[in-house]
Amino acid sequence: MFDGVKETFQWLESNNIKIGIVTNLTTYVQIRKIEYLGLSEYIDFLVTSQEAGYDKPHPANFLLALHKANLLAEDVIMVGDDLASDIEGAQALGIKSVLYEFGKQENVKIVPDYTVNNFEE
């Protein structure tokens, strides 16, 4: 787990901000990861490509997340580490995007709304 993740999740929770995970792996594997990292208490919902029926950046993943959060696209922010899967997918639905950048990205045509280099940001 990256430094600052748990503290960031605690801050979000204390400010009544929902936390959801949208991921391209199987539900079982992701639930095990969340539990192993001790983050279960902070996660309000999980959307996997297995559940949505498509891999990100397909809109089905993000639409399902919006439905589970009971929020509109303009009310959420997608934080992701992949320009194509996370940022492009979110922006296609009008969701603000934050790229967690810790390595070189291949697709420079996709521009996130914001970029951070650590969780404290």
N, C-alpha and C positions, 0 to 999 in steps of 0.2 A: 504494500500500500504506500502511495506517495505521502511525503510529509505534509501535514496540514489538512488531510482529508477529514479525519474525525472531528477536528476543531471546526472546520468549515461546516460540516453537517450539523454539529451541535449549535452553531450560531444560526444556521438556517432554521432549524427546528425551534429554537427559542424565539425566533421572529415569525413563527407560524407560516413558514414558506415550505410548500410541499416539495419532496424530493422523489423523483422517479428515475428509473433506469430504462433506457432503450438500447437493446443490444442484439447483436447478430448471432448469438449462440443459443444452445438449447436451454430451456427453462431450468431443468434439473441442475445443470452445471452452474448456471448463474446463481441460483438460490444457495447452492453449496459454497460458492465463493463469497457471497454476501455474509453468510453465517460464519464462515471461517475468519473473515476479516472483522467480525464483530460489529457490522453495520446494520443489521436487521432492524433495530429499533428506530433507525433514521429514515428508512426507505418506505415511502407511502405506496408505491406501486412499481411493478416491473412489467416491461413489455419485451418479449423476445421475438426474434424472427420466426422461431418455431410456432409461437402463438399467432403472430400476425400473418403468417403464410408467405412472407417475402423477406428478403434481406434489405437492410438499409442501403440506399437512400429511398426505397419505395415509400410512398406516402402512407401506406397502410400502417406502418410502424408508428409514425408520428400522430396519425389520426387516432389510433387506438390509445396512445399515451394521453392525448388531449381528452379523450372520452373518459379514461380512468381518473384523470385529474379533475374532471368536470370544469375545465377551463377552456378559454378561447386561445387561438394562436397568439394574439397580441398580448396575452397575459402571462406568457411563459418565456423562458430562456433555455436554449439548448446549449449545454457545455459538452464539447466533445473533442477528441484528439485526432480525428480524421476528417480532412477537408471534404472528400467525396461522400462518405457515408453519413457523417454527422452534420456538417455545416451545410452542404448542398441540400441534403434531405430536409433539414429544418427550414432553410430559406425558401424552398419551393412552396411551403405552406404559409409563409409570412411570419415565421418564428424567428425572433432575434437569436443570434448565434455568437458563441464564445468559443474560440479555438484554444484548447489547452495545448500549447506548443512545447514539445520537449524533443523534437527531432525535425529533420528536414521533410517537408511535404512535397509530393510529386506534382500535384495539380495547382499551379499558381493562378489559374483563371478564376478560382473560387476565392472570394474574399470574405472572411468572417466580419461580423459587426465589431467584434472586440477580440483581442488576443491577450492571453495571460501565460505566464511561464511557471507559476506555482499556485498552489491552492489558496494561499493567503491573499493573493490578488483578487 
